[in-house]
């Protein structure tokens, strides 16, 4: 378990630092900013690279909603959920801390820019309502789990799951960055929110509740649909 949770810590660090870092440091950088497309790809690449690096050690969840969804899908033991969640949140906080140290080294840096935090209403990039944010996060997390379980099924093409999962997360960001700045991951949301405080912490509840509900739905749905008939 120590090796598995360490892998989850490192993987979630990489996801938060790489994904949120692309948004904070590179999205609007003068002349060569990577924009929405680049940030979406960056999040997908963090998962793809870590899936190959630690998938054989911990399963590469990097996300409390994925852990819960895999449990709902019959692929994970309930006794291991809490240790995974703790490691994932700590990894995300550490990733956000290192990002803060780097980002604050530039003149004019301010947490008022959001620091890649997730939000709804006036804190949604596109001004989307709480209901819109809730629906988006539930639906997208459910489909994320559906893709994860399907691509890692023993009947699926071997060795290609990380590509499918990484591209799925990229697609999810392409859809929902304007809505919530894209969470589908309570740990990823928690890291930046702790540094921003205020509104980010006040709205953090949605980015725990919605992904967890969506993850459980997606896991249970695949468990039923993907069950082999005897």
Phi, psi and omega in degrees: 000324180300317179292321181294315181288328175296319177298319179294321176300309182295319181295319180287328171304311182297318179298314183289314180294315182288312182289305180293327178298322178296325180287318185283318188265328192239344188301317184241025181299136185310129173073323182240025179301141185274342175065192182300318181298316182292319179296318178300315179294322181298316178298318179297321181291327178297319180288317180301312183293319180288331178299320177285329184281318187233004180303324181280352179261306185241351187093351177054062177282305178060019192193120178303327179291325177291317178301313179295320179295321177293325174296314179297332179272004178079020183250003185212145183275140182298327182294342182263357184296308185298314177301321178295315180301315181299314180297320181294315180294316178298321177296319179294319178295318178296318178297318179294324179295312179298320178298319180297317180301317180289310185297324182286355177280355178259140179295141179088358179293140178210138176291347178297342177286354176104335177053040178064021178288158178265146181199170176224173182064231182292346180257006170278136180307325181254008179074029182282149184288168177300319180297316179299317180296317181298313180296315181300314183292321178294310184295313183293323177292323178299315179290328176300313178295323179299317179292318180300310182293321180292317183285339178260004175298143181298342179272351180280160177305131185288139172084357185255357183303315181302325180293313179298318182292316179297317179291328176297316179294325175299313179300317179302318179291322177300326180284315198246001174304318179294338185274305185231001191073010177059115172251280191049019185202102182301325180293312179302324179287324184292319183306297179297324183299325180296331180274325179284320181065200175049238185299326182296319177287325179295326182264358184299330182307319182297326184273005163258310185296307185297311178298321180295318177296313180297318179298317179296320179296312181298319179295315180293322180296316180291326178301325179280311185290324185269001181295129180287133177278137180273000000 
